[in-house]
Amino acid sequence: MVFLTVLFRRGYLAAERIVLSTSLCFFCCYGIFWLFPTVGPHYFFPPHLGPQLYDGYVFNHLLYFLTSGGEIRAGAFPSSHIAVALLLTLLTRREAPGLFLPLALITALMLPAVVYLRAHYLLDVPAGILVGLAAFVIQKKFTTEAQRKSGIIDLDAD
Protein backbone atom coordinates (compact mmCIF):
# COMPACT_ATOMS: atom_id res chain seq x y z
CA MET A 1 0.00 0.00 0.00
CA VAL A 2 2.78 2.43 0.91
CA PHE A 3 4.79 1.56 -2.20
CA LEU A 4 1.87 2.03 -4.60
CA THR A 5 0.76 5.26 -2.96
CA VAL A 6 4.26 6.70 -3.16
CA LEU A 7 4.75 5.44 -6.72
CA PHE A 8 1.60 7.13 -8.02
CA ARG A 9 1.83 10.31 -5.95
CA ARG A 10 5.56 10.98 -5.66
CA GLY A 11 7.05 9.11 -8.60
CA TYR A 12 9.56 6.43 -9.36
CA LEU A 13 12.54 7.77 -7.35
CA ALA A 14 10.52 8.01 -4.15
CA ALA A 15 9.07 4.53 -4.67
CA GLU A 16 12.56 3.20 -5.35
CA ARG A 17 13.66 4.58 -1.96
CA ILE A 18 10.81 2.66 -0.31
CA VAL A 19 11.84 -0.63 -1.95
CA LEU A 20 15.55 -0.08 -1.25
CA SER A 21 14.90 0.82 2.37
CA THR A 22 12.58 -2.10 3.00
CA SER A 23 15.02 -4.54 1.39
CA LEU A 24 17.89 -3.13 3.45
CA CYS A 25 15.86 -3.55 6.63
CA PHE A 26 14.95 -7.15 5.84
CA PHE A 27 18.56 -7.99 4.91
CA CYS A 28 19.77 -6.55 8.23
CA CYS A 29 17.21 -8.63 10.13
CA TYR A 30 18.10 -11.80 8.21
CA GLY A 31 21.79 -11.21 8.85
CA ILE A 32 21.09 -10.95 12.58
CA PHE A 33 18.91 -14.09 12.40
CA TRP A 34 21.93 -15.89 10.97
CA LEU A 35 24.36 -14.50 13.57
CA PHE A 36 22.05 -14.94 16.57
CA PRO A 37 19.52 -17.68 15.80
CA THR A 38 16.72 -17.31 18.33
CA VAL A 39 13.78 -19.70 18.35
CA GLY A 40 10.52 -17.81 18.70
CA PRO A 41 8.08 -18.38 21.56
CA HIS A 42 5.52 -20.25 19.46
CA TYR A 43 8.21 -22.89 18.81
CA PHE A 44 9.66 -22.90 22.32
CA PHE A 45 6.61 -22.97 24.57
CA PRO A 46 4.11 -25.86 24.52
CA PRO A 47 3.09 -27.51 22.28
CA HIS A 48 6.54 -26.97 20.62
CA LEU A 49 5.17 -27.25 17.13
CA GLY A 50 5.16 -23.72 15.81
CA PRO A 51 2.21 -22.51 13.75
CA GLN A 52 -0.85 -24.65 14.23
CA LEU A 53 -4.28 -25.00 12.72
CA TYR A 54 -6.91 -23.72 15.16
CA ASP A 55 -10.63 -24.39 15.08
CA GLY A 56 -13.26 -21.72 14.65
CA TYR A 57 -11.75 -19.24 12.20
CA VAL A 58 -13.26 -18.81 8.76
CA PHE A 59 -10.00 -18.32 6.83
CA ASN A 60 -7.75 -20.27 9.17
CA HIS A 61 -7.11 -23.17 6.78
CA LEU A 62 -6.03 -20.80 4.02
CA LEU A 63 -3.86 -18.79 6.41
CA TYR A 64 -2.24 -21.94 7.76
CA PHE A 65 -1.59 -23.20 4.23
CA LEU A 66 0.07 -19.92 3.24
CA THR A 67 2.20 -19.45 6.36
CA SER A 68 3.06 -22.90 7.72
CA GLY A 69 5.94 -23.49 5.30
CA GLY A 70 7.31 -19.95 5.45
CA GLU A 71 8.20 -19.60 9.09
CA ILE A 72 11.86 -19.14 9.97
CA ARG A 73 12.32 -21.27 13.07
CA ALA A 74 15.29 -19.25 14.37
CA GLY A 75 14.13 -15.83 13.22
CA ALA A 76 12.77 -14.19 16.34
CA PHE A 77 15.51 -11.66 17.17
CA PRO A 78 15.08 -8.86 16.18
CA SER A 79 11.44 -8.48 15.21
CA SER A 80 11.45 -7.85 11.48
CA HIS A 81 7.72 -7.13 11.81
CA ILE A 82 8.50 -4.14 14.02
CA ALA A 83 11.62 -3.08 12.13
CA VAL A 84 9.89 -2.87 8.74
CA ALA A 85 6.68 -1.39 10.16
CA LEU A 86 8.63 1.38 11.90
CA LEU A 87 10.75 2.02 8.81
CA LEU A 88 7.68 2.31 6.57
CA THR A 89 6.01 4.57 9.13
CA LEU A 90 9.01 6.90 9.15
CA LEU A 91 9.25 6.91 5.35
CA THR A 92 5.52 7.52 5.02
CA ARG A 93 5.76 10.68 7.11
CA ARG A 94 7.71 12.31 4.29
CA GLU A 95 6.60 10.43 1.19
CA ALA A 96 2.85 9.94 1.83
CA PRO A 97 1.75 12.12 4.77
CA GLY A 98 -1.90 11.05 4.42
CA LEU A 99 -0.96 7.50 5.39
CA PHE A 100 1.27 8.48 8.30
CA LEU A 101 -1.26 8.59 11.15
CA PRO A 102 -3.05 5.33 10.26
CA LEU A 103 0.28 3.57 9.76
CA ALA A 104 1.68 5.02 13.01
CA LEU A 105 -1.38 3.70 14.85
CA ILE A 106 -1.02 0.24 13.30
CA THR A 107 2.70 0.18 14.14
CA ALA A 108 2.02 1.26 17.72
CA LEU A 109 -0.56 -1.53 18.08
CA MET A 110 1.93 -4.05 16.67
CA LEU A 111 4.42 -3.39 19.48
CA PRO A 112 2.51 -5.34 22.14
CA ALA A 113 0.72 -7.58 19.62
CA VAL A 114 3.83 -9.43 18.42
CA VAL A 115 4.60 -10.40 22.02
CA TYR A 116 0.99 -11.20 22.91
CA LEU A 117 0.60 -13.43 19.85
CA ARG A 118 3.83 -15.26 20.76
CA ALA A 119 5.57 -14.28 17.54
CA HIS A 120 8.40 -12.60 19.48
CA TYR A 121 9.87 -12.20 22.93
CA LEU A 122 9.73 -8.82 24.65
CA LEU A 123 13.42 -8.10 23.87
CA ASP A 124 12.81 -8.62 20.14
CA VAL A 125 10.61 -5.50 20.00
CA PRO A 126 13.20 -2.85 21.03
CA ALA A 127 15.78 -4.66 18.89
CA GLY A 128 13.38 -4.36 15.94
CA ILE A 129 12.91 -0.66 16.70
CA LEU A 130 16.69 -0.17 16.63
CA VAL A 131 17.06 -2.03 13.32
CA GLY A 132 14.20 -0.02 11.80
CA LEU A 133 15.73 3.27 12.95
CA ALA A 134 19.18 2.22 11.71
CA ALA A 135 17.78 1.23 8.31
CA PHE A 136 16.04 4.61 8.08
CA VAL A 137 19.23 6.54 8.85
CA ILE A 138 21.37 4.40 6.53
CA GLN A 139 18.95 4.62 3.61
CA LYS A 140 18.65 8.37 3.99
CA LYS A 141 22.40 8.82 3.86
CA PHE A 142 22.88 6.25 1.10
CA THR A 143 20.16 7.51 -1.22
CA THR A 144 21.17 11.15 -0.75
CA GLU A 145 24.80 10.35 -1.51
CA ALA A 146 23.93 8.12 -4.48
CA GLN A 147 21.68 10.78 -5.98
CA ARG A 148 24.35 13.45 -5.49
CA LYS A 149 27.06 11.35 -7.18
CA SER A 150 24.86 10.30 -10.09
CA GLY A 151 23.46 13.74 -10.70
CA ILE A 152 19.89 12.53 -10.26
CA ILE A 153 17.72 15.22 -8.80
CA ASP A 154 14.45 14.21 -7.17
CA LEU A 155 12.27 17.29 -7.63
CA ASP A 156 9.67 15.91 -5.23
CA ALA A 157 12.17 15.48 -2.37
CA ASP A 158 12.13 17.95 0.49
VOKOLBA-683057 format. One record per atom (N, C-alpha, C): residue in one letter; x, y negated, z negated; atom name. Coordinates in nm, 2 decimals. Each point is the difference from the previous one (the first is absolute). Layout:
<sites>
nunu|east|north|up|fivex
a|X|Y|Z|CA
...
</sites>
This chain:
<sites>
nunu|east|north|up|fivex
m|0.08|0.12|0.00|N
m|-0.08|-0.12|0.00|CA
m|0.09|-0.13|0.00|C
v|0.10|0.00|-0.09|N
v|0.09|-0.11|0.00|CA
v|0.07|-0.02|0.13|C
f|0.05|0.11|0.05|N
f|0.08|-0.01|0.13|CA
f|-0.09|-0.05|0.11|C
l|-0.12|0.05|0.02|N
l|-0.08|-0.04|0.11|CA
l|-0.05|-0.15|-0.02|C
t|-0.03|-0.04|-0.12|N
t|-0.03|-0.14|-0.02|CA
t|0.11|-0.09|0.03|C
v|0.12|0.03|-0.04|N
v|0.12|-0.08|0.03|CA
v|0.03|0.00|0.15|C
l|-0.01|0.12|0.06|N
l|0.02|0.01|0.14|CA
l|-0.09|-0.10|0.08|C
f|-0.13|0.01|-0.03|N
f|-0.09|-0.08|0.08|CA
f|0.00|-0.15|-0.04|C
r|0.03|-0.03|-0.12|N
r|-0.01|-0.14|-0.05|CA
r|0.14|-0.07|0.01|C
r|0.11|0.07|-0.03|N
r|0.13|-0.07|0.00|CA
r|0.09|0.04|0.11|C
g|-0.03|0.11|0.07|N
g|0.08|0.04|0.11|CA
g|0.10|0.11|-0.03|C
y|0.07|0.04|0.11|N
y|0.09|0.12|0.00|CA
y|0.11|-0.01|-0.11|C
l|0.07|-0.12|0.00|N
l|0.11|-0.01|-0.10|CA
l|-0.04|0.02|-0.14|C
a|-0.11|-0.06|-0.04|N
a|-0.05|0.02|-0.13|CA
a|-0.04|0.14|-0.03|C
a|-0.06|0.07|0.09|N
a|-0.04|0.14|-0.01|CA
a|0.12|0.09|-0.01|C
e|0.10|-0.04|0.08|N
e|0.13|0.08|0.00|CA
e|0.06|-0.01|-0.14|C
r|-0.01|-0.11|-0.07|N
r|0.06|-0.02|-0.13|CA
r|-0.08|0.09|-0.10|C
i|-0.13|0.02|0.02|N
i|-0.08|0.08|-0.09|CA
i|0.05|0.15|0.02|C
v|0.01|0.05|0.12|N
v|0.04|0.13|0.02|CA
v|0.15|0.03|-0.05|C
l|0.09|-0.09|0.03|N
l|0.14|0.01|-0.05|CA
l|0.00|0.00|-0.15|C
s|-0.07|-0.09|-0.06|N
s|0.00|0.00|-0.15|CA
s|-0.06|0.12|-0.06|C
t|-0.11|0.05|0.05|N
t|-0.06|0.12|-0.05|CA
t|0.09|0.12|0.02|C
s|0.06|0.01|0.12|N
s|0.09|0.11|0.02|CA
s|0.12|0.00|-0.09|C
l|0.06|-0.12|-0.02|N
l|0.11|-0.02|-0.10|CA
l|-0.04|0.05|-0.14|C
c|-0.12|-0.04|-0.04|N
c|-0.04|0.03|-0.13|CA
c|-0.02|0.16|-0.02|C
f|-0.06|0.06|0.10|N
f|-0.01|0.15|0.00|CA
f|0.13|0.06|0.00|C
f|0.09|-0.04|0.08|N
f|0.14|0.06|0.01|CA
f|0.07|-0.01|-0.13|C
c|-0.01|-0.12|-0.07|N
c|0.06|-0.02|-0.13|CA
c|-0.06|0.10|-0.10|C
c|-0.13|0.02|0.00|N
c|-0.07|0.09|-0.09|CA
c|0.05|0.15|0.03|C
y|0.00|0.03|0.12|N
y|0.04|0.14|0.04|CA
y|0.14|0.03|-0.04|C
g|0.09|-0.10|0.02|N
g|0.14|0.01|-0.05|CA
g|0.01|0.03|-0.15|C
i|-0.08|-0.08|-0.07|N
i|0.00|0.02|-0.15|CA
i|-0.06|0.14|-0.03|C
f|-0.10|0.04|0.07|N
f|-0.06|0.14|-0.02|CA
f|0.11|0.10|0.02|C
w|0.09|-0.02|0.10|N
w|0.10|0.10|0.02|CA
w|0.11|-0.01|-0.11|C
l|0.03|-0.12|-0.04|N
l|0.11|-0.01|-0.11|CA
l|-0.05|0.04|-0.13|C
f|-0.13|-0.03|-0.04|N
f|-0.05|0.03|-0.13|CA
f|-0.14|0.08|0.02|C
p|0.01|0.12|0.04|N
p|-0.13|0.08|0.02|CA
p|-0.08|0.01|-0.13|C
t|-0.11|-0.05|0.00|N
t|-0.09|0.00|-0.12|CA
t|-0.13|0.06|0.03|C
v|-0.04|0.11|-0.06|N
v|-0.12|0.07|0.02|CA
v|-0.11|-0.08|-0.06|C
g|-0.11|-0.03|0.08|N
g|-0.11|-0.08|-0.05|CA
g|-0.08|0.07|-0.10|C
p|-0.08|-0.07|-0.08|N
p|-0.08|0.06|-0.11|CA
p|-0.10|0.10|0.05|C
h|-0.06|-0.01|0.12|N
h|-0.10|0.09|0.04|CA
h|0.07|0.14|0.04|C
y|0.13|0.00|0.01|N
y|0.07|0.13|0.02|CA
y|0.05|0.05|-0.14|C
f|0.03|-0.09|-0.09|N
f|0.07|0.04|-0.12|CA
f|-0.10|0.05|-0.11|C
f|-0.11|-0.08|-0.01|N
f|-0.10|0.04|-0.11|CA
f|-0.09|0.10|0.05|C
p|-0.07|0.08|-0.08|N
p|-0.09|0.11|0.04|CA
p|-0.10|-0.06|0.10|C
p|-0.03|0.08|0.10|N
p|0.03|0.14|0.02|CA
p|0.12|0.03|0.09|C
h|0.10|-0.10|0.01|N
h|0.12|0.02|0.07|CA
h|-0.01|0.03|0.15|C
l|-0.10|-0.04|0.06|N
l|-0.02|0.03|0.14|CA
l|0.00|-0.11|0.09|C
g|0.00|-0.12|-0.05|N
g|0.00|-0.12|0.09|CA
g|-0.15|-0.03|0.04|C
p|-0.01|-0.05|0.12|N
p|-0.14|-0.04|0.05|CA
p|-0.09|0.12|0.00|C
q|-0.12|-0.02|-0.05|N
q|-0.10|0.12|0.00|CA
q|-0.13|-0.05|0.06|C
l|-0.07|0.10|0.04|N
l|-0.14|-0.02|0.05|CA
l|-0.09|0.00|-0.12|C
y|-0.08|-0.11|-0.02|N
y|-0.09|-0.02|-0.11|CA
y|-0.14|0.01|0.06|C
d|-0.09|0.05|-0.09|N
d|-0.14|0.01|0.04|CA
d|-0.07|-0.13|-0.01|C
g|-0.11|-0.03|0.08|N
g|-0.09|-0.11|-0.02|CA
g|0.03|-0.12|0.08|C
y|0.10|-0.01|0.08|N
y|0.02|-0.12|0.08|CA
y|-0.03|0.03|0.15|C
v|-0.07|-0.09|0.06|N
v|-0.05|0.02|0.13|CA
v|0.12|0.02|0.10|C
f|0.10|-0.08|0.00|N
f|0.11|0.01|0.10|CA
f|0.12|0.07|-0.06|C
n|-0.01|0.07|-0.11|N
n|0.11|0.06|-0.07|CA
n|0.08|0.10|0.09|C
h|-0.08|0.09|0.07|N
h|0.07|0.10|0.08|CA
h|0.08|-0.07|0.11|C
l|-0.05|-0.10|0.06|N
l|0.08|-0.07|0.11|CA
l|0.12|-0.07|-0.06|C
l|-0.02|-0.07|-0.11|N
l|0.11|-0.06|-0.07|CA
l|0.11|0.10|-0.04|C
y|-0.04|0.11|-0.06|N
y|0.10|0.10|-0.04|CA
y|0.07|0.06|0.13|C
f|-0.07|0.02|0.10|N
f|0.06|0.05|0.13|CA
f|0.11|-0.10|0.05|C
l|-0.03|-0.13|-0.01|N
l|0.09|-0.10|0.06|CA
l|0.12|-0.02|-0.09|C
t|-0.02|0.01|-0.13|N
t|0.11|-0.04|-0.10|CA
t|0.08|0.12|-0.06|C
s|-0.06|0.12|0.00|N
s|0.07|0.11|-0.07|CA
s|0.13|0.04|0.05|C
g|0.02|-0.02|0.13|N
g|0.13|0.04|0.06|CA
g|0.10|-0.12|0.01|C
g|-0.04|-0.12|-0.04|N
g|0.08|-0.11|0.01|CA
g|0.06|-0.06|-0.12|C
e|-0.02|0.07|-0.11|N
e|0.05|-0.05|-0.13|CA
e|0.15|0.03|-0.01|C
i|0.07|-0.10|-0.05|N
i|0.15|0.02|-0.03|CA
i|0.01|0.04|-0.14|C
r|0.03|0.13|-0.03|N
r|0.00|0.05|-0.14|CA
r|0.09|-0.09|-0.09|C
a|0.12|-0.04|0.05|N
a|0.09|-0.07|-0.09|CA
a|0.00|-0.15|0.04|C
g|-0.11|-0.06|0.03|N
g|-0.01|-0.14|0.05|CA
g|-0.08|-0.09|-0.09|C
a|0.03|0.01|-0.13|N
a|-0.08|-0.08|-0.09|CA
a|0.07|-0.13|-0.04|C
f|0.13|-0.01|0.00|N
f|0.07|-0.11|-0.05|CA
f|0.08|-0.06|0.12|C
p|-0.02|-0.13|0.03|N
p|-0.10|-0.09|-0.05|CA
p|-0.13|0.02|0.08|C
s|-0.11|-0.07|-0.05|N
s|-0.13|0.01|0.07|CA
s|0.01|-0.08|0.13|C
s|0.00|0.08|0.11|N
s|-0.01|-0.07|0.13|CA
s|-0.13|-0.06|0.03|C
h|-0.11|0.05|-0.07|N
h|-0.13|-0.06|0.01|CA
h|0.01|-0.14|-0.05|C
i|0.06|-0.02|-0.11|N
i|0.01|-0.14|-0.06|CA
i|0.10|-0.08|0.08|C
a|0.11|0.05|0.04|N
a|0.10|-0.07|0.07|CA
a|-0.05|-0.06|0.13|C
v|-0.07|0.08|0.08|N
v|-0.05|-0.04|0.13|CA
v|-0.12|-0.09|-0.02|C
a|-0.09|0.03|-0.10|N
a|-0.11|-0.09|-0.03|CA
a|0.04|-0.14|-0.04|C
l|0.10|-0.01|-0.09|N
l|0.05|-0.13|-0.04|CA
l|0.07|-0.07|0.12|C
l|0.08|0.07|0.07|N
l|0.07|-0.06|0.12|CA
l|-0.11|-0.06|0.10|C
l|-0.10|0.08|0.03|N
l|-0.10|-0.05|0.09|CA
l|-0.08|-0.12|-0.06|C
t|-0.02|0.00|-0.13|N
t|-0.07|-0.11|-0.06|CA
t|0.08|-0.12|0.01|C
l|0.13|0.01|-0.03|N
l|0.09|-0.12|0.02|CA
l|0.01|-0.05|0.14|C
l|0.01|0.09|0.09|N
l|0.01|-0.04|0.14|CA
l|-0.14|-0.06|0.05|C
t|-0.11|0.05|-0.05|N
t|-0.13|-0.05|0.04|CA
t|-0.02|-0.15|-0.05|C
r|0.06|-0.03|-0.11|N
r|-0.01|-0.14|-0.05|CA
r|0.04|-0.10|0.10|C
r|0.10|0.03|0.08|N
r|0.05|-0.09|0.10|CA
r|-0.06|0.03|0.14|C
e|-0.01|0.12|0.03|N
e|-0.04|0.04|0.14|CA
e|-0.15|0.00|0.02|C
a|-0.08|0.04|-0.10|N
a|-0.14|0.01|0.02|CA
a|-0.07|-0.05|-0.14|C
p|0.00|-0.12|-0.03|N
p|-0.04|-0.05|-0.13|CA
p|-0.15|0.04|-0.03|C
g|-0.08|0.02|0.10|N
g|-0.14|0.05|-0.03|CA
g|-0.01|0.13|-0.06|C
l|0.10|0.09|0.02|N
l|0.00|0.13|-0.06|CA
l|0.08|0.01|-0.13|C
f|0.06|-0.11|-0.04|N
f|0.09|0.00|-0.12|CA
f|-0.08|0.04|-0.13|C
l|-0.11|-0.07|-0.03|N
l|-0.07|0.02|-0.12|CA
l|-0.06|0.14|-0.01|C
p|-0.07|0.05|0.10|N
p|-0.04|0.14|-0.01|CA
p|0.11|0.10|-0.01|C
l|0.11|-0.02|0.07|N
l|0.11|0.09|-0.01|CA
l|0.07|-0.01|-0.13|C
a|0.01|-0.12|-0.06|N
a|0.06|-0.01|-0.13|CA
a|-0.09|0.07|-0.11|C
l|-0.13|-0.01|0.02|N
l|-0.09|0.07|-0.10|CA
l|0.02|0.15|0.02|C
i|0.00|0.05|0.12|N
i|0.02|0.15|0.02|CA
i|0.13|0.04|-0.06|C
t|0.11|-0.07|0.03|N
t|0.13|0.03|-0.05|CA
t|0.00|0.00|-0.16|C
a|-0.06|-0.10|-0.06|N
a|-0.01|-0.01|-0.14|CA
a|-0.07|0.12|-0.06|C
l|-0.11|0.05|0.07|N
l|-0.08|0.11|-0.05|CA
l|0.08|0.13|0.02|C
m|0.09|0.00|0.10|N
m|0.08|0.12|0.02|CA
m|0.10|0.03|-0.11|C
l|0.05|-0.11|-0.07|N
l|0.10|0.02|-0.10|CA
l|-0.04|0.10|-0.10|C
p|-0.11|-0.01|-0.07|N
p|-0.04|0.10|-0.09|CA
p|-0.06|0.13|0.06|C
a|-0.05|-0.02|0.12|N
a|-0.07|0.12|0.07|CA
a|0.10|0.11|0.03|C
v|0.12|-0.03|0.05|N
v|0.09|0.10|0.04|CA
v|0.05|0.09|-0.12|C
v|0.00|-0.07|-0.12|N
v|0.03|0.08|-0.12|CA
v|-0.12|0.08|-0.05|C
y|-0.12|-0.07|0.00|N
y|-0.12|0.07|-0.04|CA
y|-0.03|0.12|0.08|C
l|0.02|-0.01|0.13|N
l|-0.03|0.11|0.09|CA
l|0.11|0.11|0.01|C
r|0.10|-0.02|-0.08|N
r|0.11|0.10|-0.02|CA
r|0.08|0.01|0.13|C
a|0.01|-0.11|0.08|N
a|0.09|0.00|0.12|CA
a|0.14|-0.04|-0.04|C
h|0.01|-0.08|-0.11|N
h|0.13|-0.05|-0.05|CA
h|0.00|-0.01|-0.15|C
y|0.13|0.00|-0.05|N
y|0.02|-0.03|-0.14|CA
y|0.00|-0.15|-0.02|C
l|-0.01|-0.04|-0.13|N
l|-0.01|-0.15|-0.02|CA
l|0.13|-0.07|0.04|C
l|0.12|0.06|-0.01|N
l|0.12|-0.06|0.04|CA
l|0.01|-0.02|0.15|C
d|-0.07|0.08|0.08|N
d|0.00|-0.01|0.15|CA
d|-0.06|-0.13|0.04|C
v|-0.09|-0.06|-0.07|N
v|-0.07|-0.12|0.04|CA
v|0.10|-0.12|0.00|C
p|0.07|-0.03|-0.11|N
p|0.09|-0.12|0.01|CA
p|0.11|0.03|0.09|C
a|0.05|0.13|0.02|N
a|0.10|0.03|0.10|CA
a|-0.06|-0.03|0.14|C
g|-0.12|0.03|0.03|N
g|-0.06|-0.03|0.13|CA
g|-0.01|-0.15|0.02|C
i|-0.03|-0.08|-0.11|N
i|-0.01|-0.14|0.01|CA
i|0.14|-0.06|0.04|C
l|0.10|0.05|-0.07|N
l|0.14|-0.04|0.04|CA
l|0.04|0.03|0.14|C
v|-0.03|0.12|0.05|N
v|0.03|0.03|0.14|CA
v|-0.08|-0.09|0.09|C
g|-0.13|-0.02|-0.02|N
g|-0.08|-0.09|0.08|CA
g|0.05|-0.14|0.01|C
l|0.04|-0.05|-0.12|N
l|0.06|-0.14|0.00|CA
l|0.14|0.00|0.07|C
a|0.08|0.10|-0.02|N
a|0.13|0.01|0.07|CA
a|-0.02|0.01|0.15|C
a|-0.10|0.08|0.04|N
a|-0.02|0.01|0.15|CA
a|-0.05|-0.14|0.05|C
f|-0.08|-0.07|-0.07|N
f|-0.05|-0.13|0.04|CA
f|0.12|-0.10|0.02|C
v|0.09|0.00|-0.10|N
v|0.11|-0.09|0.00|CA
v|0.10|0.03|0.12|C
i|0.03|0.13|0.01|N
i|0.09|0.05|0.11|CA
i|-0.06|-0.03|0.14|C
q|-0.13|0.03|0.02|N
q|-0.05|-0.02|0.13|CA
q|-0.01|-0.15|0.03|C
k|-0.02|-0.08|-0.10|N
k|0.00|-0.15|0.03|CA
k|0.13|-0.05|0.05|C
k|0.10|0.05|-0.07|N
k|0.14|-0.04|0.03|CA
k|0.04|0.06|0.14|C
f|-0.03|0.13|0.02|N
f|0.04|0.07|0.12|CA
f|-0.07|-0.06|0.12|C
t|-0.13|-0.02|0.00|N
t|-0.07|-0.05|0.11|CA
t|0.03|-0.14|0.03|C
t|0.03|-0.09|-0.10|N
t|0.04|-0.13|0.02|CA
t|0.13|-0.01|0.07|C
e|0.10|0.08|-0.05|N
e|0.13|0.01|0.06|CA
e|0.00|0.05|0.14|C
a|-0.08|0.11|0.03|N
a|-0.01|0.06|0.13|CA
a|-0.06|-0.10|0.10|C
q|-0.10|-0.07|-0.04|N
q|-0.06|-0.10|0.09|CA
q|0.09|-0.11|0.03|C
r|0.08|-0.05|-0.10|N
r|0.10|-0.10|0.02|CA
r|0.10|0.04|0.10|C
k|0.06|0.12|-0.02|N
k|0.11|0.05|0.09|CA
k|-0.05|0.02|0.14|C
s|-0.12|0.05|0.02|N
s|-0.05|0.03|0.13|CA
s|-0.06|-0.12|0.07|C
g|-0.03|-0.11|-0.07|N
g|-0.05|-0.11|0.06|CA
g|-0.16|0.00|0.01|C
i|-0.06|0.10|-0.06|N
i|-0.14|0.02|0.01|CA
i|-0.06|-0.10|-0.11|C
i|-0.09|-0.08|0.05|N
i|-0.07|-0.09|-0.09|CA
i|-0.14|0.04|-0.01|C
d|-0.05|0.02|-0.13|N
d|-0.14|0.04|-0.02|CA
d|-0.07|-0.13|-0.03|C
l|-0.07|-0.05|0.09|N
l|-0.07|-0.13|-0.02|CA
l|-0.11|0.01|-0.10|C
d|-0.05|0.12|-0.04|N
d|-0.10|0.01|-0.10|CA
d|0.06|0.01|-0.14|C
a|0.13|0.02|-0.01|N
a|0.06|0.01|-0.13|CA
a|0.00|-0.13|-0.08|C
d|-0.01|0.01|-0.13|N
d|0.00|-0.13|-0.08|CA
d|0.14|-0.05|-0.01|C
</sites>
